[in-house]
Amino acid sequence: MDIDIDSIEVDDYNESEMNRHGVSVREVLQVAEGEFQLLQNANEHNAIYLMVGKTVGGRWLTIPIAPTGQPGVWRPATAFPARKADRAKLKG
């Protein structure tokens, strides 16, 4: 998938959703700034892609992301430890 992700925009609601799954904003930003892969989100949500990657500490996360309407700016709906099914879909 060829999309530009220049920045991640987090609001209080999304941060609380992440925290419910034991994931911090810092970890989400680490994934976004590192190497990740995008998967098509099979669920019918605004978050059309799943960003899957590792934090600096080696923790695998799945982050559903949605476009914000601003080019290159994406918003995570939430974040959670990556499911085996998501990791199995990754290339390489």
C-alpha positions in Angstrom: 0.0 0.0 0.0 1.3 3.3 -1.0 0.1 5.9 1.5 1.9 8.8 3.2 1.9 8.8 7.0 3.7 12.0 8.0 2.2 12.3 11.4 -0.2 10.7 13.9 -2.8 12.8 15.6 -4.1 11.6 19.0 -6.9 13.1 21.0 -8.1 12.4 24.6 -10.7 9.8 23.5 -8.2 7.8 21.4 -5.6 7.9 24.1 -8.1 6.5 26.7 -9.0 3.7 24.2 -5.3 2.9 23.9 -4.8 2.9 27.6 -7.7 0.5 28.0 -5.5 -2.0 26.1 -2.4 -1.2 28.0 -0.8 0.8 25.2 0.7 4.3 25.5 0.8 7.1 23.0 4.5 6.9 23.1 4.4 3.3 22.0 2.1 4.2 19.1 4.5 6.9 18.0 7.4 4.5 18.2 5.7 2.1 15.8 4.7 5.0 13.4 8.3 6.3 13.4 9.8 2.9 12.9 9.2 0.1 10.5 5.6 -1.1 10.1 3.3 -2.6 7.6 -0.2 -1.7 6.7 -3.0 -4.2 6.4 -6.5 -3.5 5.1 -8.9 -3.4 8.0 -11.6 -6.0 7.5 -13.9 -4.4 10.0 -16.3 -1.7 8.7 -14.9 1.2 10.6 -13.4 4.6 9.7 -10.0 3.1 10.5 -9.4 1.7 7.1 -5.9 0.4 7.8 -4.2 -1.6 10.5 -0.6 -0.4 11.2 1.3 -3.4 12.6 4.8 -3.0 13.9 7.2 -3.1 16.9 7.9 -0.6 19.6 11.5 0.3 20.5 11.2 -2.3 23.3 10.1 -5.0 20.8 6.4 -5.1 21.6 4.2 -5.8 18.6 1.2 -3.6 18.3 -1.8 -3.3 16.0 -3.0 0.2 15.5 -6.2 0.8 13.5 -5.8 4.2 11.7 -8.1 6.6 9.9 -7.5 9.5 7.6 -8.1 12.9 9.1 -8.8 14.8 5.9 -5.3 16.5 6.2 -2.8 15.0 3.8 -0.4 12.7 5.6 -2.1 13.0 9.0 -3.7 9.9 10.4 -5.6 9.2 13.6 -5.4 6.0 15.6 -8.8 4.7 16.7 -7.1 2.6 19.4 -4.1 0.4 19.7 -3.6 -3.1 21.2 -1.1 -5.9 21.4 -0.8 -7.4 17.9 -2.9 -10.5 17.3 -1.2 -13.6 15.9 -3.5 -13.3 12.9 -2.2 -9.8 12.1 1.4 -10.8 12.5 0.9 -13.8 10.3 -0.3 -11.5 7.4 2.9 -9.5 7.4 5.3 -9.8 4.5 8.8 -11.0 5.3 
